[in-house]
Amino acid sequence: MGLFDSVSRALGSLRPLSDQELEDEREALREQYVSSGDVDKATALYNELHRYDEEMTRRANEAYDRENLNPPEPRRREHGWYLPNDD
């Protein structure tokens, strides 16, 4: 697994990073973004921050799905034109 992790990391994947490493690297990028004076560099850092945010959100959603195996039933209507008629 280590070989695949190093290859995917070299290609830009954030999946092999642990949660703590991901947070630490994101914080370092955020500090570079805040202190950046160049607009082009700031734009690249901003886009990279969004990549980190998407990975963190994906991990949080997966953790939520693991903890909540049975999602709640959808709400049904009694009256209302904007709700589905399948009740």
CORZI-V484975 format. One record per residue. N is the residue number from 1. RES is the residue in one small letter. SS is DSSP state (2 for helix, 1 for strand, 0 for the rest). OMEGA is omega in whole degrees, 0 to 359 (NA if undefined). BURIAL is I if it has 24 or more other C-alpha atoms within 12 Angstrom, else O. Layout:
N;RES;SS;OMEGA;BURIAL + N;RES;SS;OMEGA;BURIAL
//
This chain:
1;m;0;182;O + 2;g;2;179;O + 3;l;2;179;O + 4;f;2;178;O + 5;d;2;181;O + 6;s;2;178;O + 7;v;2;181;O + 8;s;2;177;O + 9;r;2;179;O + 10;a;2;178;O + 11;l;0;175;O + 12;g;0;180;O + 13;s;0;179;O + 14;l;0;184;I + 15;r;0;183;I + 16;p;0;182;O + 17;l;0;173;I + 18;s;0;180;O + 19;d;2;182;O + 20;q;2;178;O + 21;e;2;179;O + 22;l;2;179;I + 23;e;2;181;O + 24;d;2;180;O + 25;e;2;178;O + 26;r;2;179;I + 27;e;2;178;O + 28;a;2;177;O + 29;l;2;180;I + 30;r;2;179;I + 31;e;2;176;O + 32;q;2;180;O + 33;y;2;182;I + 34;v;2;184;O + 35;s;2;182;O + 36;s;0;177;O + 37;g;0;182;O + 38;d;0;183;O + 39;v;2;181;O + 40;d;2;178;O + 41;k;2;179;O + 42;a;2;178;O + 43;t;2;178;O + 44;a;2;179;O + 45;l;2;178;I + 46;y;2;178;O + 47;n;2;178;O + 48;e;2;176;I + 49;l;2;178;I + 50;h;2;175;O + 51;r;2;179;O + 52;y;2;179;I + 53;d;2;179;O + 54;e;2;179;O + 55;e;2;179;I + 56;m;2;178;I + 57;t;2;178;O + 58;r;2;180;O + 59;r;2;179;O + 60;a;2;178;O + 61;n;2;177;O + 62;e;2;179;O + 63;a;2;178;O + 64;y;2;179;O + 65;d;2;178;O + 66;r;2;182;O + 67;e;2;183;O + 68;n;0;184;O + 69;l;0;181;O + 70;n;0;180;O + 71;p;0;180;O + 72;p;0;177;O + 73;e;0;177;O + 74;p;0;179;O + 75;r;0;179;O + 76;r;0;182;O + 77;r;0;169;O + 78;e;0;177;O + 79;h;0;176;O + 80;g;0;184;O + 81;w;0;186;O + 82;y;0;181;O + 83;l;0;184;O + 84;p;0;182;O + 85;n;0;186;O + 86;d;0;177;O + 87;d;0;NA;O
//
